[in-house]
Amino acid sequence: MNADKLVYNADGLIPAVVQDVMSKEVLTVAYMNEESLKKTMETKETWFYSRSRQELWHKGETSGHVQNVIDIRYDCDQDSLLVLVQPEGPACHRGTYTCFTESLLSKETTSEKSDFEILRELTATIASRKHERPAGSYTTYLFDEGIDKILKKVGEEASEIIIAAKNRDKRELSWESADFIFHLLVLLEEQQLPIDRMMETLRERHAK
């Protein structure tokens, strides 16, 4: 669709939901006008319109935490945007990976997560560690050490799985399998390979 067909509000703005293409975590919600959308499409980095300052702003211009645009989608009414990005740092001005860090629901009222929701949550947590690099975090340590360390850990955990299976130790096998999946997800984040790509491969193989 031509961008001219988009529907802007009375102020000439359209809401833009920014989502990490890797983790699927919603990073922020901002507004664009025609000019900021044009700049976003031209530079492949996010530009927004500040309603408070009444001016364009380039995400990461001062902090360096730019958002590399992978795709821009629009909804069925053509009046809102979904911007898929690969962020190069925290999305929030407070230094957090996402602006959405607080919950209105207590843990007691939140329903039990499905297996895939747990993987999604873990993937998002790993992504936040990569961008925020909190001190004392094991995940931060892995990203700081780099690809060789991550690959070494993936190999070690795979070996531990083999040993646990050979020993018929189900408890150890469960533990080591969880460790392997964690380190595999760290590797996928380091390689910027979305978990959806892996799931799509599984679906293709299953279909055959």
C-alpha positions in Angstrom: 0.0 0.0 0.0 1.1 3.5 -0.7 1.9 5.5 2.5 -0.4 8.2 1.3 -3.4 6.0 2.0 -2.7 6.0 5.8 -5.3 7.6 8.0 -3.9 10.3 10.4 -5.9 11.9 13.3 -7.0 15.5 13.4 -3.5 16.5 14.5 -1.9 14.8 11.6 -0.5 12.0 13.7 -0.6 8.2 13.6 0.2 5.9 16.6 3.2 3.7 16.1 3.8 0.6 18.2 7.5 -0.3 18.2 8.2 -4.0 18.7 11.5 -5.9 18.9 11.6 -8.2 15.9 13.6 -10.7 17.9 11.9 -11.0 21.2 8.5 -9.7 20.1 8.5 -7.4 23.2 6.7 -4.1 22.7 9.3 -1.5 23.3 7.3 1.8 23.2 4.3 3.5 21.7 4.9 6.9 20.0 3.4 9.0 17.3 4.5 9.8 13.7 3.4 12.4 11.3 4.0 12.2 7.5 7.4 13.7 7.7 8.7 11.5 10.5 7.3 8.4 8.8 9.1 9.5 5.6 12.4 9.9 7.5 11.9 6.5 9.1 11.4 4.8 5.8 14.4 6.6 4.2 16.9 6.1 7.0 15.6 2.7 8.3 15.8 4.2 11.8 12.8 5.3 13.9 11.8 9.0 13.8 8.8 10.2 15.8 6.8 13.4 16.4 6.9 14.8 20.0 3.5 16.1 21.0 5.0 18.0 24.0 7.9 19.6 22.1 6.0 20.0 18.8 8.9 18.7 16.8 10.5 15.6 15.2 12.8 13.5 17.2 15.2 10.8 16.1 15.3 7.8 18.5 18.9 7.4 19.7 20.2 10.7 18.3 21.7 11.7 21.7 21.9 8.3 23.5 23.1 6.2 20.5 20.3 3.7 21.2 18.9 3.8 17.7 16.3 1.4 16.5 17.0 -0.2 13.1 13.8 -0.7 11.2 13.1 -4.1 9.7 9.5 -3.6 8.7 6.5 -1.2 9.0 3.1 -2.7 9.0 -0.4 -1.1 9.3 -3.6 -2.3 10.7 -6.9 -3.1 8.9 -8.2 0.5 9.4 -4.9 1.9 8.1 -4.8 4.2 11.2 -2.0 2.7 13.3 1.4 1.3 12.6 3.5 -1.6 13.9 7.2 -0.9 13.6 9.5 -4.0 13.8 13.0 -3.0 14.9 16.4 -4.4 16.0 17.2 -2.0 18.9 20.8 -1.0 19.7 20.1 -0.3 23.3 17.3 0.4 25.8 14.1 1.9 24.4 13.1 3.8 27.5 14.7 7.1 28.6 15.0 5.5 32.1 17.5 3.0 30.7 15.2 0.0 30.5 14.9 -2.3 27.5 11.2 -1.5 27.2 8.9 1.3 28.4 6.4 -1.2 29.6 7.9 -2.5 32.9 5.0 -2.2 35.3 1.9 -4.4 35.6 -1.6 -3.6 36.8 -2.2 -7.3 37.7 -0.6 -8.9 40.8 1.1 -12.2 40.5 -1.9 -13.8 42.3 -4.3 -12.8 39.6 -2.1 -13.6 36.6 -3.0 -16.9 35.0 -0.3 -19.6 34.7 1.8 -19.1 31.6 1.8 -21.6 28.8 5.0 -23.3 27.7 5.6 -21.0 24.8 4.7 -17.9 26.8 7.6 -18.9 29.2 9.9 -19.1 26.2 8.7 -15.7 25.0 9.3 -14.2 28.4 12.7 -15.7 28.6 13.6 -14.5 25.2 12.5 -11.0 26.1 14.5 -11.1 29.4 17.6 -12.2 27.5 17.1 -9.3 25.0 16.7 -6.8 27.9 20.0 -8.1 29.4 21.8 -7.6 26.1 20.7 -4.0 25.8 20.7 -2.9 29.5 23.8 -4.9 30.6 23.0 -4.9 34.3 26.0 -5.5 36.6 26.1 -9.0 38.2 23.9 -10.6 35.6 25.1 -14.0 34.2 23.5 -13.1 30.8 25.4 -9.8 30.8 28.6 -11.7 31.4 27.9 -14.0 28.4 27.3 -11.1 26.1 30.3 -9.2 27.4 32.5 -12.3 26.8 31.2 -12.7 23.3 30.4 -15.4 20.8 33.3 -17.8 21.7 32.1 -18.0 25.3 28.5 -18.4 24.3 29.4 -21.2 21.9 31.5 -22.9 24.5 28.6 -22.9 26.9 26.2 -24.3 24.3 28.7 -27.1 23.6 29.2 -27.8 27.3 25.5 -28.0 28.0 24.9 -30.3 25.0 27.6 -32.7 26.5 25.9 -32.6 29.9 22.6 -33.6 28.3 24.4 -36.6 26.7 25.9 -37.7 30.0 22.6 -37.3 31.9 20.7 -39.3 29.3 23.4 -42.0 29.3 23.1 -42.3 33.1 19.3 -42.5 32.9 19.1 -39.5 35.3 15.8 -37.8 34.5 16.2 -35.0 37.1 19.7 -34.2 35.7 18.5 -34.5 32.1 15.7 -32.0 32.8 18.1 -29.6 34.5 20.7 -29.8 31.7 18.1 -29.5 29.0 16.8 -26.2 30.6 20.4 -24.9 30.7 20.9 -25.8 27.1 17.7 -24.1 25.9 18.7 -20.9 27.9 22.2 -20.8 26.3 20.7 -21.5 22.9 18.3 -18.6 23.2 21.3 -16.4 24.2 23.1 -17.6 21.1 20.0 -16.8 18.9 19.9 -13.2 20.4 23.6 -12.8 19.8 23.1 -13.9 16.2 20.0 -11.8 15.8 18.0 -14.8 14.7 14.4 -14.5 15.8 13.0 -17.5 17.6 10.1 -17.3 15.1 12.6 -18.3 12.3 13.4 -21.5 14.2 9.7 -22.2 14.9 8.9 -21.7 11.2 11.6 -24.2 10.3 10.0 -26.7 12.7 6.5 -26.0 11.2 7.9 -26.6 7.7 9.5 -29.9 8.7 6.4 -31.0 10.5 4.3 -30.2 7.4 6.5 -32.5 5.3 
